[in-house]
Each structure stands twice: as structure tokens, then as C-alpha cells.
Amino acid sequence: MYTSVKGFLEDWKIEASLTLQVLDKLTDASLKQTVSDAQQRSLGEIAWHLVGSFGAFLHAAGLQLEVPDFKEQPTSAEAIAAAYRRVNDAAATALTEQWSDAKLQESLRLFNFIDTTYGGVLSFMLRHQIHHRGQMTILMRQAGLVAPGVYGPNEEETIAMRAARAQQ
């Protein structure tokens, strides 16, 4: 749980940057990738869900935030990444302007079934992003894309590092 808006925004900036590394590697064709069948979310649906979740979490907690209409998912990977950037910036501004550190200690009932604090909402939102980013990297591999190393080097980066060490 977060106790300061600044502390959350520092963590969020790092995580949002990592999410953008993933979003920026998506292709329009990859957006259709699913695990096994059409019953599951596609890579594009998960990416668009991440964009939409800003509004879902923060609006549910009473933050006033302008977000795009999420009824229709873009067919362009670039459009999804651009929307993420816009909503990310708007959320950071809204949090800074509307919530205080004291507010983060206050209790609320999120989505009518989760008892938490406003700081807890921010923690939940951050973990939600990390969870779906992990799903996206798996689907990227299945779509033939190289997923970026998020918390460390990916397979290709590890191979390149080993090759560089072997040449020394």
C-alpha cells in the first residue's frame, strides 16, 4: 500500500516505462494472438484493457480523469501505445492535483467488493498492470515477437551478453 502520491508516481513511472517497452514492440498483426482459442483475450484486448484500467480503477476511487472511449479497441498497435501514453500522463497529473498523502490512508470499498484504502487502490492498479504485462509477453512470443527484457535480460539479450563475454 502506498502512503505518498510521490512514492507511487516514482514506482509507476518505472512500471509504465516497462509497459511501454512491451506495447511499443507490438505489431498490428500480433494484436490478434490468443493462447489457444477465441474464448480468451487476445494480445490486443489485453493491451487495450491496460489502457482502460486506468479509468476503471481511478474512477471507481473517485478520481476525475479524462479517458478515451473504450468501447472500441483500436486495430493499430501504435494507437494503443499512444492511448496508454496519454492516459498515463493524465492519470499522473490527476493524482498529483486531486489526491494528497493523507487521502491515501482513507478507506474505501473498491468495485463494491474490495475493502482497501486509496493507497491500496494504487498498489492494486500497479500489480494489475504487471500481471497483464506478463501475459502480454507470453502472447508476444507466441506471435513470433521478441518480448523485451522487463526485469532482466530476455533470452536474446542473455545470448548476446554471453557471446560478448566469450569474445573478451
C-alpha positions, -999 to +999 in steps of 0.1 A: +000+000+000+012+035-008+015+062+018+026+090-006+015+101-040+051+109-049+062+074-039+035+058-060+043+080-090+080+071-088+072+034-089+045+039-115+069+058-138+093+028-138+064+003-144+048+024-171+081+027-189+084-011-189+048-015-201+056+010-229+086-011-239+062-040-244+035-020-261+059-004-285+071-038-297+035-050-307+026-051-343-009-048-358-009-085-367+002-096-332-029-080-316-050-110-327-027-135-309-045-156-282-033-185-261-054-212-278-089-201-288-112-171-294-127-175-260-096-160-244-085-124-246-062-116-275-029-097-271-046-066-284-075-070-260-052-073-230-032-042-242-064-022-246-076-034-212-044-020-196-052+014-211-088+012-199-079+000-164-065+035-155-100+049-157-117+018-142-095+019-110-092+056-106-128+065-115-140+038-091-119+055-064-135+089-073-106+105-092-117+127-120-098+117-151-104+121-188-100+089-206-108+078-242-140+059-251-130+023-245-159+007-263-140+002-295-105-012-294-081+003-320-068-021-346-034-004-346-007-013-320+007+022-324-027+037-314-029+015-283+005+026-272-003+063-279-035+060-259-016+044-230+009+073-230-020+099-230-039+082-202-007+076-182+001+113-183-034+123-175-035+099-145-003+112-131-015+148-134-049+140-119-033+121-089-010+150-082-037+175-083-066+157-067-051+133-040-029+140-011-008+117+010-034+119+037-061+107+012-041+076+006-047+065+042-085+068+039-106+036+035-130+028+006-148-001-009-135-006-044-158-020-071-183-027-043-164-057-030-128-049-022-122-032+012-090-012+009-075+023+011-068+048-016-032+039-013-043+002-017-061+011-049-028+024-063-010-008-052-037-029-068-035-009-100+003-013-102+001-051-097-027-054-122-005-038-148+024-061-140+001-091-142-012-083-176+022-072-189+034-107-181+005-122-201+014-099-230+050-110-231+039-147-234+015-139-262+042-118-279+064-149-280+036-170-294+030-143-321+067-145-331+078-113-315+108-108-292+095-096-258+117-070-242+136-079-211+114-064-184+131-071-150+162-085-165+176-096-199+153-117-222+166-148-239+181-130-269+198-104-247+212-132-225+226-149-255+242-117-268+258-110-234+272-145-232+286-141-267+302-108-259+318-123-228+331-152-248+348-128-272+367-110-244 
